[in-house]
Amino acid sequence: MALRWEFKTFDALTAAEVYALLKLRSEVFVVEQNCVFLDMDDKDQMCHHLLGYKGNLLAAYTRIVPMGVSYPDYPSIGRVITSPQARGEGLGKILMEESIQRLFSLYGHVPIKIGAQLYLKKFYESLGFVQCGDVYDEDGIPHLPMLRSV
């Protein structure tokens, strides 16, 4: 089954969509990864949100972060997540490819910087990202900065 995409500014999201995306982010980042952190970081309001649905299930999600919000000189893709109920179907790659295209539609073909969880380095390399700095700790999880050039 193909994903049905919704791509919206924060203000255009419905209450049900905000609830679903925050629930999924909490389910994976807080509960599954056992990471105690404040997910609501005041960036969501400035971002575009990409929601991928399989039927009624929010199966995949990212937020597209404008330049100057996470990084001074680059837009970014953040809160990359697939639902535990939809894993093993290759949705992560589909989600990132769609996110990159949506970012390009907003900002043109520009470099993209992300903060990737270290264990996903090879995954992001397969999408054209390269490590551009040292590993750092973010909320108890090793991360690394990665850049995708145009």
DRENTORKOL-3810 file (N, C-alpha, C; in nm, 4 decimals):
REM DRENTORKOL-3810
@n.u->0.0846; n.v->-0.1191; n.w->0.0000; ca.u->0.0000; ca.v->0.0000; ca.w->0.0000; c.u->0.0884; c.v->0.1245; c.w->0.0000
@n.u->0.0617; n.v->0.2152; n.w->-0.0910; ca.u->0.1364; ca.v->0.3403; ca.w->-0.0990; c.u->0.0949; c.v->0.4330; c.w->0.0153
@n.u->0.1864; n.v->0.5188; n.w->0.0527; ca.u->0.1547; ca.v->0.6171; ca.w->0.1558; c.u->0.0754; c.v->0.7325; c.w->0.0965
@n.u->-0.0142; n.v->0.7847; n.w->0.1757; ca.u->-0.0870; ca.v->0.9064; ca.w->0.1425; c.u->-0.0196; c.v->1.0193; c.w->0.2187
@n.u->0.0324; n.v->1.1181; n.w->0.1460; ca.u->0.1098; ca.v->1.2250; ca.w->0.2076; c.u->0.0242; c.v->1.3467; c.w->0.2378
@n.u->0.0495; n.v->1.4059; n.w->0.3518; ca.u->-0.0027; ca.v->1.5379; ca.w->0.3877; c.u->0.1203; c.v->1.6234; c.w->0.4176
@n.u->0.1249; n.v->1.7437; n.w->0.3633; ca.u->0.2393; ca.v->1.8339; ca.w->0.3828; c.u->0.1842; c.v->1.9705; c.w->0.4178
@n.u->0.2068; n.v->2.0124; n.w->0.5433; ca.u->0.1388; ca.v->2.1313; ca.w->0.5936; c.u->0.2280; c.v->2.2145; c.w->0.6839
@n.u->0.1975; n.v->2.3426; n.w->0.6893; ca.u->0.2568; ca.v->2.4272; ca.w->0.7917; c.u->0.1952; c.v->2.3876; c.w->0.9260
@n.u->0.2559; n.v->2.4310; n.w->1.0327; ca.u->0.2033; ca.v->2.3989; ca.w->1.1651; c.u->0.0605; c.v->2.4514; c.w->1.1817
@n.u->0.0379; n.v->2.5744; n.w->1.1385; ca.u->-0.0949; ca.v->2.6349; ca.w->1.1550; c.u->-0.2030; c.v->2.5651; c.w->1.0736
@n.u->-0.1641; n.v->2.4941; n.w->0.9678; ca.u->-0.2618; ca.v->2.4240; ca.w->0.8847; c.u->-0.2940; c.v->2.2839; c.w->0.9370
@n.u->-0.2137; n.v->2.2329; n.w->1.0297; ca.u->-0.2408; ca.v->2.1006; ca.w->1.0863; c.u->-0.3696; c.v->2.1030; c.w->1.1676
@n.u->-0.4451; n.v->1.9942; n.w->1.1596; ca.u->-0.5629; ca.v->1.9820; ca.w->1.2448; c.u->-0.5186; c.v->1.9378; c.w->1.3847
@n.u->-0.6080; n.v->1.9533; n.w->1.4798; ca.u->-0.5784; ca.v->1.9071; ca.w->1.6157; c.u->-0.5496; c.v->1.7570; c.w->1.6151
@n.u->-0.6228; n.v->1.6809; n.w->1.5364; ca.u->-0.6012; ca.v->1.5359; ca.w->1.5286; c.u->-0.4643; c.v->1.5039; c.w->1.4700
@n.u->-0.4192; n.v->1.5806; n.w->1.3720; ca.u->-0.2866; ca.v->1.5580; ca.w->1.3132; c.u->-0.1753; c.v->1.5906; c.w->1.4123
@n.u->-0.1903; n.v->1.7015; n.w->1.4842; ca.u->-0.0908; ca.v->1.7371; ca.w->1.5859; c.u->-0.0852; c.v->1.6282; c.w->1.6928
@n.u->-0.1999; n.v->1.5825; n.w->1.7364; ca.u->-0.2041; ca.v->1.4759; ca.w->1.8372; c.u->-0.1340; c.v->1.3512; c.w->1.7850
@n.u->-0.1638; n.v->1.3108; n.w->1.6612; ca.u->-0.1059; ca.v->1.1893; ca.w->1.6042; c.u->0.0449; c.v->1.1999; c.w->1.5907
@n.u->0.0956; n.v->1.3132; n.w->1.5458; ca.u->0.2398; ca.v->1.3252; ca.w->1.5279; c.u->0.3121; c.v->1.3326; c.w->1.6619
@n.u->0.2549; n.v->1.4027; n.w->1.7589; ca.u->0.3178; ca.v->1.4082; ca.w->1.8917; c.u->0.3111; c.v->1.2720; c.w->1.9610
@n.u->0.2025; n.v->1.1998; n.w->1.9417; ca.u->0.1907; ca.v->1.0660; ca.w->1.9995; c.u->0.2960; c.v->0.9732; c.w->1.9397
@n.u->0.3133; n.v->0.9756; n.w->1.8073; ca.u->0.4135; ca.v->0.8913; ca.w->1.7428; c.u->0.5538; c.v->0.9286; c.w->1.7874
@n.u->0.5836; n.v->1.0569; n.w->1.7934; ca.u->0.7166; ca.v->1.0995; ca.w->1.8385; c.u->0.7415; c.v->1.0545; c.w->1.9819
@n.u->0.6417; n.v->1.0656; n.w->2.0688; ca.u->0.6578; ca.v->1.0197; ca.w->2.2074; c.u->0.6737; c.v->0.8688; c.w->2.2148
@n.u->0.5942; n.v->0.7974; n.w->2.1366; ca.u->0.5999; ca.v->0.6510; ca.w->2.1368; c.u->0.7400; c.v->0.6005; c.w->2.1024
@n.u->0.8028; n.v->0.6633; n.w->2.0032; ca.u->0.9340; ca.v->0.6156; ca.w->1.9592; c.u->1.0478; c.v->0.6820; c.w->2.0354
@n.u->1.0520; n.v->0.8152; n.w->2.0372; ca.u->1.1672; ca.v->0.8832; ca.w->2.0960; c.u->1.1721; c.v->0.8728; c.w->2.2476
@n.u->1.0574; n.v->0.8809; n.w->2.3136; ca.u->1.0565; ca.v->0.8797; ca.w->2.4606; c.u->1.0451; c.v->0.7373; c.w->2.5148
@n.u->0.9457; n.v->0.6617; n.w->2.4682; ca.u->0.9202; ca.v->0.5296; ca.w->2.5247; c.u->1.0154; c.v->0.4249; c.w->2.4668
@n.u->1.0158; n.v->0.4078; n.w->2.3348; ca.u->1.0969; ca.v->0.3027; ca.w->2.2722; c.u->1.2462; c.v->0.3265; c.w->2.2917
@n.u->1.2910; n.v->0.4509; n.w->2.2710; ca.u->1.4342; ca.v->0.4803; ca.w->2.2835; c.u->1.4723; c.v->0.5206; c.w->2.4257
@n.u->1.3755; n.v->0.5202; n.w->2.5158; ca.u->1.3994; ca.v->0.5507; ca.w->2.6568; c.u->1.4776; c.v->0.6815; c.w->2.6739
@n.u->1.4316; n.v->0.7845; n.w->2.6067; ca.u->1.5007; ca.v->0.9124; ca.w->2.6071; c.u->1.4094; c.v->1.0176; c.w->2.6698
@n.u->1.4475; n.v->1.0631; n.w->2.7863; ca.u->1.3690; ca.v->1.1649; ca.w->2.8546; c.u->1.4158; c.v->1.3013; c.w->2.8044
@n.u->1.3320; n.v->1.3668; n.w->2.7250; ca.u->1.3652; ca.v->1.4982; ca.w->2.6713; c.u->1.2360; c.v->1.5723; c.w->2.6395
@n.u->1.2469; n.v->1.7021; n.w->2.6237; ca.u->1.1305; ca.v->1.7825; ca.w->2.5901; c.u->1.1184; c.v->1.7885; c.w->2.4383
@n.u->1.0294; n.v->1.7085; n.w->2.3839; ca.u->1.0110; ca.v->1.6994; ca.w->2.2392; c.u->0.9568; c.v->1.8299; c.w->2.1811
@n.u->0.8680; n.v->1.8945; n.w->2.2519; ca.u->0.8123; ca.v->2.0203; ca.w->2.2046; c.u->0.9140; c.v->2.1309; c.w->2.2307
@n.u->0.9909; n.v->2.1640; n.w->2.1261; ca.u->1.1073; ca.v->2.2517; ca.w->2.1396; c.u->1.0879; c.v->2.3898; c.w->2.0777
@n.u->0.9646; n.v->2.4275; n.w->2.0491; ca.u->0.9303; ca.v->2.5569; ca.w->1.9895; c.u->0.9800; c.v->2.5729; c.w->1.8465
@n.u->1.0193; n.v->2.4619; n.w->1.7813; ca.u->1.0555; ca.v->2.4674; ca.w->1.6394; c.u->0.9382; c.v->2.4274; c.w->1.5504
@n.u->0.8488; n.v->2.3442; n.w->1.6024; ca.u->0.7382; ca.v->2.2929; ca.w->1.5206; c.u->0.6596; c.v->2.4044; c.w->1.4530
@n.u->0.6399; n.v->2.5153; n.w->1.5234; ca.u->0.5583; ca.v->2.6247; ca.w->1.4710; c.u->0.6208; c.v->2.6884; c.w->1.3472
@n.u->0.7517; n.v->2.6740; n.w->1.3278; ca.u->0.8214; ca.v->2.7344; ca.w->1.2144; c.u->0.8431; c.v->2.6363; c.w->1.0997
@n.u->0.8032; n.v->2.5115; n.w->1.1184; ca.u->0.8337; ca.v->2.4050; ca.w->1.0235; c.u->0.7147; c.v->2.3674; c.w->0.9373
@n.u->0.7460; n.v->2.2985; n.w->0.8285; ca.u->0.6462; ca.v->2.2251; ca.w->0.7520; c.u->0.6510; c.v->2.0814; c.w->0.8017
@n.u->0.5375; n.v->2.0145; n.w->0.7999; ca.u->0.5268; ca.v->1.8797; ca.w->0.8542; c.u->0.4812; c.v->1.7846; c.w->0.7442
@n.u->0.5570; n.v->1.6748; n.w->0.7295; ca.u->0.5250; ca.v->1.5739; ca.w->0.6296; c.u->0.4736; c.v->1.4504; c.w->0.7020
@n.u->0.3491; n.v->1.4171; n.w->0.6779; ca.u->0.2850; ca.v->1.3026; ca.w->0.7420; c.u->0.2500; c.v->1.2007; c.w->0.6347
@n.u->0.2947; n.v->1.0765; n.w->0.6543; ca.u->0.2656; ca.v->0.9692; ca.w->0.5609; c.u->0.1721; c.v->0.8675; c.w->0.6251
@n.u->0.0546; n.v->0.8509; n.w->0.5660; ca.u->-0.0476; ca.v->0.7626; ca.w->0.6225; c.u->-0.0590; c.v->0.6343; c.w->0.5421
@n.u->-0.0730; n.v->0.5235; n.w->0.6154; ca.u->-0.1128; ca.v->0.3937; ca.w->0.5598; c.u->-0.2515; c.v->0.3688; c.w->0.6149
@n.u->-0.3521; n.v->0.3904; n.w->0.5324; ca.u->-0.4880; ca.v->0.3867; ca.w->0.5849; c.u->-0.5039; c.v->0.4989; c.w->0.6858
@n.u->-0.5454; n.v->0.4642; n.w->0.8074; ca.u->-0.5595; ca.v->0.5641; ca.w->0.9141; c.u->-0.4370; c.v->0.5752; c.w->1.0034
@n.u->-0.3362; n.v->0.4907; n.w->0.9805; ca.u->-0.2159; ca.v->0.4892; ca.w->1.0638; c.u->-0.1160; c.v->0.5936; c.w->1.0167
@n.u->-0.0710; n.v->0.6805; n.w->1.1074; ca.u->0.0406; ca.v->0.7690; ca.w->1.0768; c.u->0.1655; c.v->0.6815; c.w->1.0786
@n.u->0.2122; n.v->0.6443; n.w->0.9612; ca.u->0.3195; ca.v->0.5468; ca.w->0.9471; c.u->0.4569; c.v->0.6108; c.w->0.9363
@n.u->0.4630; n.v->0.7368; n.w->0.8920; ca.u->0.5918; ca.v->0.8024; ca.w->0.8698; c.u->0.5747; c.v->0.9530; c.w->0.8879
@n.u->0.6793; n.v->1.0167; n.w->0.9397; ca.u->0.6698; ca.v->1.1596; ca.w->0.9696; c.u->0.8087; c.v->1.2230; c.w->0.9700
@n.u->0.8169; n.v->1.3456; n.w->0.9194; ca.u->0.9325; ca.v->1.4337; ca.w->0.9408; c.u->0.8818; c.v->1.5768; c.w->0.9512
@n.u->0.9711; n.v->1.6608; n.w->1.0006; ca.u->0.9439; ca.v->1.8031; ca.w->0.9907; c.u->1.0569; c.v->1.8662; c.w->0.9087
@n.u->1.0188; n.v->1.9597; n.w->0.8239; ca.u->1.1135; ca.v->2.0311; ca.w->0.7392; c.u->1.1421; c.v->2.1642; c.w->0.8083
@n.u->1.2678; n.v->2.1814; n.w->0.8467; ca.u->1.3086; ca.v->2.2938; ca.w->0.9299; c.u->1.3758; c.v->2.4005; c.w->0.8425
@n.u->1.3255; n.v->2.5236; n.w->0.8445; ca.u->1.3854; ca.v->2.6287; ca.w->0.7623; c.u->1.5278; c.v->2.6644; c.w->0.8064
@n.u->1.6025; n.v->2.7206; n.w->0.7125; ca.u->1.7357; ca.v->2.7707; ca.w->0.7447; c.u->1.7258; c.v->2.8704; c.w->0.8595
@n.u->1.8217; n.v->2.8629; n.w->0.9506; ca.u->1.8263; ca.v->2.9559; ca.w->1.0618; c.u->1.7559; c.v->2.9074; c.w->1.1875
@n.u->1.6851; n.v->2.7962; n.w->1.1801; ca.u->1.6153; ca.v->2.7451; ca.w->1.2978; c.u->1.7020; c.v->2.6433; c.w->1.3721
@n.u->1.7463; n.v->2.5388; n.w->1.3041; ca.u->1.8368; ca.v->2.4417; ca.w->1.3660; c.u->1.9825; c.v->2.4719; c.w->1.3328
@n.u->2.0052; n.v->2.5206; n.w->1.2104; ca.u->2.1404; ca.v->2.5521; ca.w->1.1629; c.u->2.1361; c.v->2.6882; c.w->1.0941
@n.u->2.2361; n.v->2.7736; n.w->1.1193; ca.u->2.2303; ca.v->2.9093; ca.w->1.0632; c.u->2.2314; c.v->2.9144; c.w->0.9106
@n.u->2.2993; n.v->2.8205; n.w->0.8459; ca.u->2.3186; ca.v->2.8298; ca.w->0.7019; c.u->2.2507; c.v->2.7210; c.w->0.6203
@n.u->2.1712; n.v->2.6356; n.w->0.6851; ca.u->2.1109; ca.v->2.5231; ca.w->0.6140; c.u->1.9687; c.v->2.4959; c.w->0.6612
@n.u->1.8813; n.v->2.4572; n.w->0.5693; ca.u->1.7559; ca.v->2.3967; ca.w->0.6137; c.u->1.7850; c.v->2.2538; c.w->0.6590
@n.u->1.6884; n.v->2.1924; n.w->0.7243; ca.u->1.7118; ca.v->2.0605; ca.w->0.7815; c.u->1.5854; c.v->1.9751; c.w->0.7738
@n.u->1.6057; n.v->1.8473; n.w->0.7937; ca.u->1.4959; ca.v->1.7525; ca.w->0.8086; c.u->1.5123; c.v->1.6915; c.w->0.9470
@n.u->1.4083; n.v->1.6985; n.w->1.0277; ca.u->1.4196; ca.v->1.6504; ca.w->1.1640; c.u->1.3020; c.v->1.5638; c.w->1.2060
@n.u->1.3165; n.v->1.5056; n.w->1.3243; ca.u->1.2147; ca.v->1.4188; ca.w->1.3845; c.u->1.1729; c.v->1.3090; c.w->1.2859
@n.u->1.2733; n.v->1.2509; n.w->1.2196; ca.u->1.2489; ca.v->1.1450; ca.w->1.1207; c.u->1.2020; c.v->1.0200; c.w->1.1944
@n.u->1.0847; n.v->0.9697; n.w->1.1562; ca.u->1.0276; ca.v->0.8604; ca.w->1.2345; c.u->0.9345; c.v->0.7748; c.w->1.1499
@n.u->0.9410; n.v->0.6452; n.w->1.1741; ca.u->0.8413; ca.v->0.5537; ca.w->1.1185; c.u->0.7744; c.v->0.4808; c.w->1.2344
@n.u->0.6499; n.v->0.4502; n.w->1.2166; ca.u->0.5735; ca.v->0.3836; ca.w->1.3203; c.u->0.6229; c.v->0.2408; c.w->1.3408
@n.u->0.6315; n.v->0.1957; n.w->1.4661; ca.u->0.6682; ca.v->0.0556; ca.w->1.4909; c.u->0.5754; c.v->-0.0428; c.w->1.4190
@n.u->0.4491; n.v->-0.0036; n.w->1.3973; ca.u->0.3531; ca.v->-0.0916; ca.w->1.3297; c.u->0.3779; c.v->-0.1014; c.w->1.1791
@n.u->0.4677; n.v->-0.0173; n.w->1.1259; ca.u->0.4908; ca.v->-0.0157; ca.w->0.9812; c.u->0.6374; c.v->-0.0375; c.w->0.9455
@n.u->0.7144; n.v->-0.0884; n.w->1.0374; ca.u->0.8564; ca.v->-0.1073; ca.w->1.0104; c.u->0.8813; c.v->-0.2313; c.w->0.9260
@n.u->0.9991; n.v->-0.2335; n.w->0.8633; ca.u->1.0371; ca.v->-0.3468; ca.w->0.7811; c.u->0.9802; c.v->-0.3411; c.w->0.6401
@n.u->0.9244; n.v->-0.2267; n.w->0.6042; ca.u->0.8633; ca.v->-0.2116; ca.w->0.4724; c.u->0.9390; c.v->-0.1119; c.w->0.3852
@n.u->1.0547; n.v->-0.0642; n.w->0.4338; ca.u->1.1328; ca.v->0.0327; ca.w->0.3571; c.u->1.0779; c.v->0.1740; c.w->0.3606
@n.u->0.9920; n.v->0.2025; n.w->0.4576; ca.u->0.9300; ca.v->0.3348; ca.w->0.4627; c.u->1.0284; c.v->0.4453; c.w->0.4994
@n.u->1.1333; n.v->0.4124; n.w->0.5740; ca.u->1.2304; ca.v->0.5143; ca.w->0.6131; c.u->1.2939; c.v->0.5805; c.w->0.4926
@n.u->1.3343; n.v->0.5000; n.w->0.3961; ca.u->1.3967; ca.v->0.5551; ca.w->0.2751; c.u->1.2949; c.v->0.6336; c.w->0.1930
@n.u->1.1749; n.v->0.5800; n.w->0.1782; ca.u->1.0692; ca.v->0.6506; ca.w->0.1051; c.u->1.0398; c.v->0.7843; c.w->0.1730
@n.u->1.0315; n.v->0.7829; n.w->0.3048; ca.u->1.0051; ca.v->0.9045; ca.w->0.3821; c.u->1.1136; c.v->1.0088; c.w->0.3592
@n.u->1.2404; n.v->0.9675; n.w->0.3669; ca.u->1.3485; ca.v->1.0637; ca.w->0.3487; c.u->1.3542; c.v->1.1157; c.w->0.2056
@n.u->1.3331; n.v->1.0305; n.w->0.1084; ca.u->1.3328; ca.v->1.0767; ca.w->-0.0310; c.u->1.2211; c.v->1.1784; c.w->-0.0538
@n.u->1.1044; n.v->1.1515; n.w->0.0014; ca.u->0.9917; ca.v->1.2451; ca.w->-0.0093; c.u->1.0239; c.v->1.3749; c.w->0.0650
@n.u->1.0862; n.v->1.3650; n.w->0.1818; ca.u->1.1224; ca.v->1.4832; ca.w->0.2614; c.u->1.2221; c.v->1.5710; c.w->0.1866
@n.u->1.3206; n.v->1.5098; n.w->0.1248; ca.u->1.4199; ca.v->1.5849; ca.w->0.0478; c.u->1.3511; c.v->1.6596; c.w->-0.0667
@n.u->1.2613; n.v->1.5917; n.w->-0.1385; ca.u->1.1905; ca.v->1.6566; ca.w->-0.2492; c.u->1.1014; c.v->1.7705; c.w->-0.1996
@n.u->1.0359; n.v->1.7506; n.w->-0.0860; ca.u->0.9504; ca.v->1.8574; ca.w->-0.0312; c.u->1.0352; c.v->1.9765; c.w->0.0125
@n.u->1.1518; n.v->1.9491; n.w->0.0731; ca.u->1.2423; ca.v->2.0571; ca.w->0.1123; c.u->1.2861; c.v->2.1349; c.w->-0.0117
@n.u->1.3231; n.v->2.0630; n.w->-0.1186; ca.u->1.3634; ca.v->2.1288; ca.w->-0.2427; c.u->1.2494; c.v->2.2134; c.w->-0.2997
@n.u->1.1254; n.v->2.1654; n.w->-0.2875; ca.u->1.0122; ca.v->2.2419; ca.w->-0.3408; c.u->0.9945; c.v->2.3732; c.w->-0.2647
@n.u->1.0334; n.v->2.3753; n.w->-0.1386; ca.u->1.0228; ca.v->2.4968; ca.w->-0.0580; c.u->1.1403; c.v->2.5913; c.w->-0.0776
@n.u->1.2622; n.v->2.5369; n.w->-0.0810; ca.u->1.3832; ca.v->2.6189; ca.w->-0.0723; c.u->1.4761; c.v->2.6084; c.w->-0.1922
@n.u->1.4383; n.v->2.5313; n.w->-0.2946; ca.u->1.5271; ca.v->2.5099; ca.w->-0.4077; c.u->1.6271; c.v->2.3993; c.w->-0.3769
@n.u->1.7102; n.v->2.3689; n.w->-0.4739; ca.u->1.8106; ca.v->2.2628; ca.w->-0.4568; c.u->1.9285; c.v->2.3187; c.w->-0.3776
@n.u->1.9196; n.v->2.3065; n.w->-0.2464; ca.u->2.0192; ca.v->2.3603; ca.w->-0.1541; c.u->2.0756; c.v->2.2459; c.w->-0.0695
@n.u->2.1944; n.v->2.2660; n.w->-0.0118; ca.u->2.2461; ca.v->2.1641; ca.w->0.0802; c.u->2.1535; c.v->2.1502; c.w->0.2016
@n.u->2.1505; n.v->2.0296; n.w->0.2579; ca.u->2.0656; ca.v->1.9980; ca.w->0.3726; c.u->2.1542; c.v->1.9451; c.w->0.4845
@n.u->2.1393; n.v->1.9982; n.w->0.6029; ca.u->2.2158; ca.v->1.9504; ca.w->0.7188; c.u->2.1200; c.v->1.8829; c.w->0.8166
@n.u->2.1646; n.v->1.7710; n.w->0.8726; ca.u->2.0834; ca.v->1.6997; ca.w->0.9711; c.u->2.1698; c.v->1.6612; c.w->1.0903
@n.u->2.1047; n.v->1.6339; n.w->1.2006; ca.u->2.1674; ca.v->1.5719; ca.w->1.3169; c.u->2.1150; c.v->1.4292; c.w->1.3236
@n.u->2.1974; n.v->1.3346; n.w->1.2812; ca.u->2.1542; ca.v->1.1955; ca.w->1.2684; c.u->2.1961; c.v->1.1129; c.w->1.3890
@n.u->2.1101; n.v->1.0209; n.w->1.4294; ca.u->2.1532; ca.v->0.9252; ca.w->1.5304; c.u->2.2649; c.v->0.8409; c.w->1.4696
@n.u->2.3708; n.v->0.8210; n.w->1.5471; ca.u->2.4916; ca.v->0.7554; ca.w->1.4975; c.u->2.4622; c.v->0.6196; c.w->1.4336
@n.u->2.3723; n.v->0.5418; n.w->1.4928; ca.u->2.3474; ca.v->0.4080; ca.w->1.4406; c.u->2.2818; c.v->0.4113; c.w->1.3025
@n.u->2.2333; n.v->0.5277; n.w->1.2592; ca.u->2.1708; ca.v->0.5417; ca.w->1.1277; c.u->2.2648; c.v->0.6035; c.w->1.0236
@n.u->2.3933; n.v->0.6121; n.w->1.0545; ca.u->2.4893; ca.v->0.6759; ca.w->0.9644; c.u->2.4850; c.v->0.6147; c.w->0.8243
@n.u->2.4910; n.v->0.4840; n.w->0.8119; ca.u->2.4919; ca.v->0.4191; ca.w->0.6804; c.u->2.3608; c.v->0.4449; c.w->0.6048
@n.u->2.2509; n.v->0.4454; n.w->0.6766; ca.u->2.1218; ca.v->0.4756; ca.w->0.6146; c.u->2.1258; c.v->0.6139; c.w->0.5500
@n.u->2.1719; n.v->0.7150; n.w->0.6243; ca.u->2.1752; ca.v->0.8504; ca.w->0.5694; c.u->2.2807; c.v->0.8643; c.w->0.4598
@n.u->2.3908; n.v->0.7917; n.w->0.4714; ca.u->2.4903; ca.v->0.7922; ca.w->0.3639; c.u->2.4292; c.v->0.7395; c.w->0.2336
@n.u->2.3400; n.v->0.6415; n.w->0.2440; ca.u->2.2754; ca.v->0.5867; ca.w->0.1241; c.u->2.1859; c.v->0.6896; c.w->0.0552
@n.u->2.1528; n.v->0.7967; n.w->0.1253; ca.u->2.0705; ca.v->0.9047; ca.w->0.0712; c.u->2.1538; c.v->1.0262; c.w->0.0312
@n.u->2.2875; n.v->1.0114; n.w->0.0345; ca.u->2.3752; ca.v->1.1186; ca.w->-0.0097; c.u->2.4294; c.v->1.2088; c.w->0.0994
@n.u->2.4017; n.v->1.1791; n.w->0.2256; ca.u->2.4548; ca.v->1.2595; ca.w->0.3358; c.u->2.5945; c.v->1.2106; c.w->0.3726
@n.u->2.6813; n.v->1.3040; n.w->0.4124; ca.u->2.8154; ca.v->1.2694; ca.w->0.4596; c.u->2.8379; c.v->1.3355; c.w->0.5953
@n.u->2.9136; n.v->1.2676; n.w->0.6786; ca.u->2.9449; ca.v->1.3218; ca.w->0.8105; c.u->3.0248; c.v->1.4505; c.w->0.7941
@n.u->2.9887; n.v->1.5537; n.w->0.8711; ca.u->3.0558; ca.v->1.6832; ca.w->0.8574; c.u->3.0998; c.v->1.7393; c.w->0.9923
@n.u->3.1201; n.v->1.6518; n.w->1.0897; ca.u->3.1641; ca.v->1.6955; ca.w->1.2216; c.u->3.1756; c.v->1.5761; c.w->1.3144
@n.u->3.2072; n.v->1.6041; n.w->1.4378; ca.u->3.2299; ca.v->1.4993; ca.w->1.5367; c.u->3.0992; c.v->1.4484; c.w->1.5965
@n.u->3.1026; n.v->1.3259; n.w->1.6449; ca.u->2.9894; ca.v->1.2665; ca.w->1.7172; c.u->2.9653; c.v->1.3478; c.w->1.8436
@n.u->2.8389; n.v->1.3698; n.w->1.8756; ca.u->2.8023; ca.v->1.4440; ca.w->1.9962; c.u->2.6853; c.v->1.3744; c.w->2.0636
@n.u->2.6672; n.v->1.4046; n.w->2.1905; ca.u->2.5576; ca.v->1.3476; ca.w->2.2674; c.u->2.4378; c.v->1.4424; c.w->2.2611
@n.u->2.3232; n.v->1.3870; n.w->2.2260; ca.u->2.1984; ca.v->1.4637; ca.w->2.2324; c.u->2.0977; c.v->1.3808; c.w->2.3096
@n.u->2.0673; n.v->1.4261; n.w->2.4286; ca.u->1.9701; ca.v->1.3586; ca.w->2.5152; c.u->2.0079; c.v->1.2128; c.w->2.5417
@n.u->2.1380; n.v->1.1875; n.w->2.5575; ca.u->2.1849; ca.v->1.0536; ca.w->2.5910; c.u->2.2019; c.v->0.9603; c.w->2.4721
@n.u->2.1840; n.v->1.0104; n.w->2.3497; ca.u->2.1971; ca.v->0.9285; ca.w->2.2289; c.u->2.3059; c.v->0.9894; c.w->2.1413
@n.u->2.4046; n.v->0.9069; n.w->2.0982; ca.u->2.5100; ca.v->0.9608; ca.w->2.0097; c.u->2.4519; c.v->1.0035; c.w->1.8742
@n.u->2.4866; n.v->1.1239; n.w->1.8347; ca.u->2.4445; ca.v->1.1822; ca.w->1.7077; c.u->2.5679; c.v->1.2303; c.w->1.6310
@n.u->2.5496; n.v->1.2541; n.w->1.5029; ca.u->2.6548; ca.v->1.3173; ca.w->1.4258; c.u->2.5928; c.v->1.4120; c.w->1.3244
@n.u->2.6637; n.v->1.5237; n.w->1.2971; ca.u->2.6151; ca.v->1.6156; ca.w->1.1947; c.u->2.6441; c.v->1.5558; c.w->1.0573
@n.u->2.5473; n.v->1.5686; n.w->0.9674; ca.u->2.5644; ca.v->1.5184; ca.w->0.8314; c.u->2.5123; c.v->1.6240; c.w->0.7334
@n.u->2.5746; n.v->1.6286; n.w->0.6163; ca.u->2.5405; ca.v->1.7266; ca.w->0.5149; c.u->2.5166; c.v->1.6565; c.w->0.3820
@n.u->2.4122; n.v->1.6973; n.w->0.3149; ca.u->2.3841; ca.v->1.6482; ca.w->0.1790; c.u->2.4026; c.v->1.7657; c.w->0.0858
@n.u->2.5050; n.v->1.7586; n.w->0.0037; ca.u->2.5312; ca.v->1.8665; ca.w->-0.0926; c.u->2.4401; c.v->1.8509; c.w->-0.2132
@n.u->2.4351; n.v->1.9546; n.w->-0.2952; ca.u->2.3513; ca.v->1.9488; ca.w->-0.4158; c.u->2.4319; c.v->1.9013; c.w->-0.5343
END
